[in-house]
Amino acid sequence: MDSTIKVRVVNGLKSKLYAPMTEEEMLARLKKSREQEIFRDADHVISDMRSKYGL
Protein backbone atom coordinates (compact mmCIF):
# COMPACT_ATOMS: atom_id res chain seq x y z
CA MET A 1 0.00 0.00 0.00
CA ASP A 2 1.32 3.43 -0.91
CA SER A 3 1.88 5.54 2.19
CA THR A 4 2.34 8.85 0.38
CA ILE A 5 -0.16 11.65 0.79
CA LYS A 6 -1.73 12.79 -2.47
CA VAL A 7 -1.39 16.52 -3.06
CA ARG A 8 -3.55 18.64 -5.34
CA VAL A 9 -2.54 22.07 -6.63
CA VAL A 10 -5.37 24.60 -6.70
CA ASN A 11 -4.64 28.19 -7.70
CA GLY A 12 -0.98 27.64 -6.94
CA LEU A 13 -1.66 26.37 -3.40
CA LYS A 14 -1.09 22.80 -2.32
CA SER A 15 -3.89 21.03 -0.49
CA LYS A 16 -3.42 17.65 1.22
CA LEU A 17 -6.46 15.62 0.19
CA TYR A 18 -6.15 12.81 2.70
CA ALA A 19 -4.32 14.50 5.55
CA PRO A 20 -6.06 14.50 8.93
CA MET A 21 -7.58 17.82 9.99
CA THR A 22 -8.31 19.28 13.36
CA GLU A 23 -11.84 20.35 14.21
CA GLU A 24 -10.81 24.00 13.81
CA GLU A 25 -9.35 23.33 10.35
CA MET A 26 -12.51 21.50 9.24
CA LEU A 27 -14.77 24.29 10.50
CA ALA A 28 -12.57 26.90 8.80
CA ARG A 29 -12.79 25.03 5.48
CA LEU A 30 -16.57 24.72 5.80
CA LYS A 31 -16.88 28.42 6.62
CA LYS A 32 -14.69 29.36 3.64
CA SER A 33 -16.73 27.18 1.26
CA ARG A 34 -19.99 28.72 2.50
CA GLU A 35 -18.61 32.25 2.08
CA GLN A 36 -17.36 31.49 -1.44
CA GLU A 37 -20.51 29.50 -2.25
CA ILE A 38 -18.42 26.45 -3.15
CA PHE A 39 -20.91 23.78 -2.17
CA ARG A 40 -23.75 21.70 -3.54
CA ASP A 41 -27.20 21.17 -2.11
CA ALA A 42 -27.42 17.72 -0.51
CA ASP A 43 -30.65 16.94 -2.39
CA HIS A 44 -28.87 17.49 -5.72
CA VAL A 45 -25.97 15.27 -4.68
CA ILE A 46 -28.35 12.49 -3.62
CA SER A 47 -30.31 12.80 -6.86
CA ASP A 48 -27.09 12.60 -8.91
CA MET A 49 -25.92 9.51 -7.01
CA ARG A 50 -29.29 7.78 -7.42
CA SER A 51 -29.36 8.40 -11.16
CA LYS A 52 -25.68 7.51 -11.63
CA TYR A 53 -25.89 4.21 -9.75
CA GLY A 54 -29.51 3.33 -10.47
CA LEU A 55 -30.68 3.55 -6.88
C-alpha positions in Angstrom: 0.0 0.0 0.0 1.3 3.4 -0.9 1.9 5.5 2.2 2.3 8.8 0.4 -0.2 11.6 0.8 -1.7 12.8 -2.5 -1.4 16.5 -3.1 -3.5 18.6 -5.3 -2.5 22.1 -6.6 -5.4 24.6 -6.7 -4.6 28.2 -7.7 -1.0 27.6 -6.9 -1.7 26.4 -3.4 -1.1 22.8 -2.3 -3.9 21.0 -0.5 -3.4 17.7 1.2 -6.5 15.6 0.2 -6.2 12.8 2.7 -4.3 14.5 5.6 -6.1 14.5 8.9 -7.6 17.8 10.0 -8.3 19.3 13.4 -11.8 20.3 14.2 -10.8 24.0 13.8 -9.4 23.3 10.3 -12.5 21.5 9.2 -14.8 24.3 10.5 -12.6 26.9 8.8 -12.8 25.0 5.5 -16.6 24.7 5.8 -16.9 28.4 6.6 -14.7 29.4 3.6 -16.7 27.2 1.3 -20.0 28.7 2.5 -18.6 32.3 2.1 -17.4 31.5 -1.4 -20.5 29.5 -2.2 -18.4 26.4 -3.2 -20.9 23.8 -2.2 -23.8 21.7 -3.5 -27.2 21.2 -2.1 -27.4 17.7 -0.5 -30.7 16.9 -2.4 -28.9 17.5 -5.7 -26.0 15.3 -4.7 -28.3 12.5 -3.6 -30.3 12.8 -6.9 -27.1 12.6 -8.9 -25.9 9.5 -7.0 -29.3 7.8 -7.4 -29.4 8.4 -11.2 -25.7 7.5 -11.6 -25.9 4.2 -9.8 -29.5 3.3 -10.5 -30.7 3.6 -6.9 
